[in-house]
Amino acid sequence: MEQHYLTNEQITAFTASLFQAERSRATIEKYQRSVHAFFLHLNGQPVTKDAVIAWKDRLQLVDGYSPSTINAFLAALNDLFTFLGWTECRMHYLKIQRRLFREADQELNREDYEKLIATARNLGRERIALIMEAICATGIRVSEVRYLTVKAANEGRATISLKGKIRTILLPGKLCRKLLKYARKQKITSGEIFLTRGGTPIGRCQIWAEMKRLCAKAGVEPSKVFPHNLRHLFATVYYRIYKDIAKLADILGHSSIETTRIYLITTGQEHRRQLERLQLIC
């Protein structure tokens, strides 16, 4: 059997194919990290099924990654192997039972959210405060913040093109007024509203970092503070009020309602209260 050796040239070609397939920037970056980690693990050795199994075991037993993270690594490798025609090296994913509840120390609730907003404003960090409000009030992904333009704020709607799909989201009137007020203050008359000091669109890493810097003064655990948790909070509040998971899936841009269900998992504390209300202990 022909031996396969992974090269930097092959990795570069694979990355280019992801761009051509219009995969999201976040997915491409994640795939790059995963493939690079596997490349370092190989240390010049050939790519075999046994080598991939050994790496999979290392991720789980030595590095201590969660099953979902390991599956994310494997997704990148499987796509790489398909691209290179090394299908015999593809791996099965770990089977994960659907989680019944979320850990409380990872759940951003409304009180935490309001503390972060208030802290940002008290510190004069209006941009990050408004970005957090925009994500939480619409349910957009952090990578979709760039679609919040002056035109979108004027029209009350934003057209988002991501992952090969186009969807239109409505923007609350109060948010539009805030966005336009901020744009005027920053002398932004067209295009994206959230820019860096250099005039370039603000990136997801900078948004993440600015949110983390608020944690200590806001009194919110850093483990709760991620842009994606604002999207989770939107989903939770929306579903509690309207109980329409199909509409929520459309708003979030999910192809499957099963993905939306993950957003609605309650905390362990709330799950325990639900069990107590059953009153089945004599």
C-alpha positions as a printed NumPy array, in Angstrom:
array([[  0.   ,   0.   ,   0.   ],
       [  1.264,   3.455,  -0.929],
       [  2.367,   5.516,   2.051],
       [  0.912,   8.988,   2.511],
       [  2.996,  11.893,   3.8  ],
       [  1.348,  15.176,   4.737],
       [  3.118,  18.294,   3.44 ],
       [  2.728,  22.035,   3.939],
       [  1.862,  22.348,   0.248],
       [ -1.045,  19.92 ,   0.661],
       [ -2.304,  21.822,   3.704],
       [ -2.133,  25.104,   1.769],
       [ -4.067,  23.567,  -1.133],
       [ -6.674,  22.192,   1.273],
       [ -7.088,  25.622,   2.886],
       [ -7.548,  27.187,  -0.55 ],
       [-10.276,  24.64 ,  -1.307],
       [-12.14 ,  25.713,   1.836],
       [-12.11 ,  29.32 ,   0.645],
       [-13.342,  28.228,  -2.772],
       [-16.146,  26.27 ,  -1.114],
       [-17.106,  29.52 ,   0.701],
       [-16.708,  28.01 ,   4.14 ],
       [-16.952,  30.569,   6.931],
       [-13.787,  32.249,   8.16 ],
       [-14.305,  30.736,  11.631],
       [-14.554,  27.219,  10.158],
       [-11.446,  27.708,   8.036],
       [ -9.447,  28.954,  11.021],
       [-10.645,  26.03 ,  13.13 ],
       [ -9.731,  23.536,  10.391],
       [ -6.305,  25.128,  10.015],
       [ -5.6  ,  24.753,  13.744],
       [ -6.766,  21.133,  13.753],
       [ -4.748,  20.104,  10.698],
       [ -1.649,  21.919,  11.967],
       [ -1.921,  20.116,  15.324],
       [ -2.144,  16.751,  13.53 ],
       [  0.801,  17.693,  11.3  ],
       [  2.933,  18.399,  14.377],
       [  1.793,  15.125,  15.948],
       [  2.973,  13.178,  12.89 ],
       [  6.482,  14.626,  13.187],
       [  7.372,  13.455,   9.683],
       [  5.795,  10.007,  10.004],
       [  3.397,   8.712,   7.312],
       [ -0.352,   9.179,   7.614],
       [ -2.008,   5.864,   8.421],
       [ -5.271,   4.833,  10.047],
       [ -3.265,   3.741,  13.093],
       [ -1.589,   7.156,  13.292],
       [ -4.977,   8.887,  13.259],
       [ -6.327,   6.501,  15.919],
       [ -3.286,   7.204,  18.093],
       [ -3.855,  10.948,  17.758],
       [ -7.546,  10.552,  18.557],
       [ -6.647,   8.594,  21.71 ],
       [ -4.079,  11.22 ,  22.697],
       [ -6.645,  14.013,  22.388],
       [ -8.99 ,  12.134,  24.689],
       [ -6.7  ,  10.418,  27.196],
       [ -3.658,  12.71 ,  27.406],
       [ -4.828,  16.174,  26.367],
       [ -8.245,  15.744,  27.985],
       [-10.343,  17.318,  25.24 ],
       [-14.125,  16.925,  25.395],
       [-15.82 ,  14.53 ,  22.941],
       [-17.368,  17.423,  20.998],
       [-13.967,  19.093,  20.602],
       [-12.395,  15.821,  19.46 ],
       [-15.155,  15.411,  16.882],
       [-14.383,  18.926,  15.635],
       [-10.74 ,  17.877,  15.165],
       [-11.847,  14.741,  13.325],
       [-14.189,  16.716,  11.064],
       [-11.237,  18.776,   9.865],
       [ -9.099,  15.694,   9.253],
       [-11.873,  13.794,   7.485],
       [-12.407,  16.707,   5.101],
       [ -8.646,  16.885,   4.542],
       [ -8.436,  13.164,   3.764],
       [-11.388,  13.406,   1.365],
       [ -9.696,  16.331,  -0.396],
       [ -6.439,  14.356,  -0.741],
       [ -8.184,  11.127,  -1.762],
       [ -7.001,   9.308,   1.37 ],
       [-10.469,   8.073,   2.264],
       [ -9.113,   4.962,   3.995],
       [ -7.737,   7.253,   6.712],
       [-11.104,   8.777,   7.601],
       [-12.251,   8.228,  11.186],
       [-15.579,   7.572,  12.879],
       [-16.751,  10.291,  15.232],
       [-17.219,   9.732,  18.943],
       [-20.846,   8.995,  19.781],
       [-22.196,  11.621,  22.138],
       [-25.491,  11.366,  23.991],
       [-27.491,  14.562,  23.796],
       [-26.817,  16.65 ,  26.908],
       [-29.787,  17.092,  29.231],
       [-28.496,  20.268,  30.866],
       [-25.758,  22.891,  30.695],
       [-23.262,  23.681,  33.427],
       [-24.302,  26.761,  35.404],
       [-20.79 ,  28.243,  35.247],
       [-21.046,  28.334,  31.445],
       [-24.53 ,  29.856,  31.231],
       [-24.761,  33.602,  30.637],
       [-28.071,  34.784,  32.085],
       [-29.859,  38.103,  31.713],
       [-28.42 ,  39.469,  34.96 ],
       [-24.86 ,  38.698,  33.809],
       [-25.6  ,  40.293,  30.437],
       [-26.936,  43.478,  31.993],
       [-23.886,  43.701,  34.27 ],
       [-21.572,  43.48 ,  31.259],
       [-23.489,  46.184,  29.389],
       [-23.54 ,  48.509,  32.408],
       [-19.828,  47.977,  33.076],
       [-18.894,  48.663,  29.465],
       [-20.864,  51.924,  29.503],
       [-19.421,  53.   ,  32.856],
       [-15.937,  52.471,  31.423],
       [-16.786,  54.468,  28.316],
       [-16.594,  51.433,  26.041],
       [-19.67 ,  52.213,  23.983],
       [-18.641,  50.148,  20.964],
       [-18.432,  46.8  ,  22.778],
       [-21.582,  47.607,  24.756],
       [-23.51 ,  48.184,  21.53 ],
       [-22.011,  45.126,  19.832],
       [-23.165,  42.947,  22.746],
       [-26.631,  44.475,  22.591],
       [-26.796,  43.944,  18.826],
       [-25.848,  40.262,  19.076],
       [-28.161,  39.579,  21.992],
       [-31.119,  41.496,  20.532],
       [-30.982,  39.768,  17.144],
       [-29.337,  36.383,  17.728],
       [-26.716,  36.937,  15.026],
       [-23.35 ,  35.181,  15.09 ],
       [-20.303,  37.224,  16.03 ],
       [-19.042,  36.708,  12.469],
       [-22.259,  38.354,  11.218],
       [-21.684,  41.653,  13.036],
       [-20.158,  42.989,   9.814],
       [-23.619,  42.944,   8.213],
       [-24.786,  45.644,  10.631],
       [-24.334,  48.559,   8.253],
       [-25.687,  52.091,   8.097],
       [-28.037,  50.942,   5.346],
       [-29.27 ,  48.023,   7.473],
       [-29.926,  50.319,  10.437],
       [-31.837,  52.764,   8.21 ],
       [-33.947,  49.982,   6.673],
       [-34.468,  48.041,   9.905],
       [-33.226,  44.817,   8.363],
       [-29.933,  43.149,   7.494],
       [-29.281,  40.625,   4.741],
       [-26.749,  38.046,   5.872],
       [-24.807,  35.757,   3.55 ],
       [-22.947,  33.008,   5.372],
       [-22.199,  29.316,   4.902],
       [-23.723,  29.415,   1.435],
       [-27.061,  30.65 ,   2.772],
       [-28.73 ,  34.047,   2.628],
       [-31.227,  35.172,   5.238],
       [-32.769,  38.477,   6.204],
       [-33.082,  39.44 ,   9.857],
       [-35.181,  42.254,  11.266],
       [-33.559,  44.767,  13.611],
       [-35.54 ,  46.15 ,  16.591],
       [-36.333,  49.849,  16.23 ],
       [-34.531,  50.785,  19.44 ],
       [-31.388,  49.003,  18.237],
       [-31.546,  50.809,  14.876],
       [-31.741,  54.172,  16.617],
       [-28.751,  53.295,  18.793],
       [-26.743,  52.075,  15.797],
       [-27.439,  55.236,  13.8  ],
       [-26.625,  57.474,  16.765],
       [-23.319,  55.647,  17.248],
       [-22.555,  55.86 ,  13.512],
       [-23.165,  59.617,  13.486],
       [-20.939,  60.052,  16.523],
       [-18.161,  58.107,  14.764],
       [-18.792,  60.032,  11.507],
       [-19.66 ,  56.816,   9.681],
       [-22.045,  57.576,   6.821],
       [-22.046,  54.247,   4.97 ],
       [-20.863,  50.659,   5.205],
       [-20.1  ,  48.731,   8.371],
       [-20.794,  50.462,  11.656],
       [-18.338,  48.689,  13.929],
       [-14.797,  49.582,  12.94 ],
       [-11.401,  49.619,  14.635],
       [ -9.431,  52.815,  15.187],
       [ -7.656,  52.091,  11.92 ],
       [-10.964,  52.01 ,  10.062],
       [-11.039,  48.257,   9.432],
       [-13.98 ,  46.027,  10.393],
       [-13.724,  44.762,  13.962],
       [-12.944,  41.033,  14.109],
       [-14.352,  38.24 ,  16.233],
       [-11.117,  37.864,  18.233],
       [-11.162,  41.524,  19.234],
       [-14.818,  41.32 ,  20.252],
       [-14.011,  38.239,  22.34 ],
       [-11.043,  39.975,  24.009],
       [-12.986,  43.156,  24.783],
       [-15.796,  41.154,  26.374],
       [-13.316,  39.223,  28.528],
       [-11.781,  42.474,  29.778],
       [-15.13 ,  43.438,  31.304],
       [-15.49 ,  40.313,  33.469],
       [-13.593,  41.352,  36.611],
       [-15.261,  44.754,  37.035],
       [-18.669,  43.371,  36.064],
       [-18.395,  40.535,  38.588],
       [-19.197,  37.918,  35.935],
       [-17.3  ,  34.632,  35.659],
       [-15.059,  34.616,  32.552],
       [-16.221,  31.06 ,  31.778],
       [-19.645,  32.533,  30.94 ],
       [-18.439,  35.347,  28.724],
       [-18.241,  34.509,  25.033],
       [-19.942,  36.215,  22.087],
       [-21.732,  32.961,  21.27 ],
       [-23.366,  32.925,  24.702],
       [-25.161,  36.157,  23.782],
       [-26.713,  34.229,  20.888],
       [-27.685,  31.467,  23.319],
       [-29.315,  34.03 ,  25.616],
       [-31.334,  35.428,  22.709],
       [-32.529,  31.917,  21.806],
       [-33.482,  31.088,  25.392],
       [-35.442,  34.294,  25.97 ],
       [-37.162,  34.104,  22.564],
       [-38.283,  30.512,  23.116],
       [-39.544,  31.165,  26.645],
       [-41.789,  33.922,  25.329],
       [-42.982,  32.54 ,  21.982],
       [-42.455,  28.731,  22.191],
       [-41.877,  28.607,  18.409],
       [-38.753,  26.551,  17.758],
       [-39.261,  26.466,  13.97 ],
       [-39.335,  30.269,  13.741],
       [-36.358,  30.472,  16.095],
       [-34.373,  28.106,  13.866],
       [-35.061,  30.386,  10.894],
       [-33.963,  33.488,  12.823],
       [-30.725,  31.818,  13.95 ],
       [-30.015,  30.506,  10.46 ],
       [-30.113,  26.839,  11.436],
       [-30.786,  24.23 ,   8.76 ],
       [-31.941,  21.732,  11.387],
       [-34.18 ,  22.215,  14.399],
       [-31.95 ,  19.714,  16.192],
       [-29.205,  22.353,  16.198],
       [-31.635,  24.857,  17.704],
       [-32.557,  22.411,  20.47 ],
       [-28.947,  22.532,  21.706],
       [-29.393,  26.251,  22.363],
       [-32.405,  25.58 ,  24.568],
       [-30.775,  23.179,  27.021],
       [-31.402,  24.421,  30.552],
       [-28.898,  24.532,  33.393],
       [-28.44 ,  21.594,  35.758],
       [-30.031,  23.639,  38.54 ],
       [-33.165,  24.255,  36.497],
       [-33.268,  20.603,  35.406],
       [-33.109,  19.557,  39.076],
       [-36.053,  21.841,  39.926],
       [-38.057,  20.219,  37.134],
       [-37.37 ,  16.775,  38.61 ],
       [-38.361,  17.97 ,  42.092],
       [-41.711,  19.222,  40.78 ],
       [-42.564,  15.678,  39.672],
       [-42.88 ,  14.745,  43.394],
       [-42.258,  11.065,  42.765],
       [-40.352,  10.412,  45.995],
       [-42.679,   8.878,  48.595]])
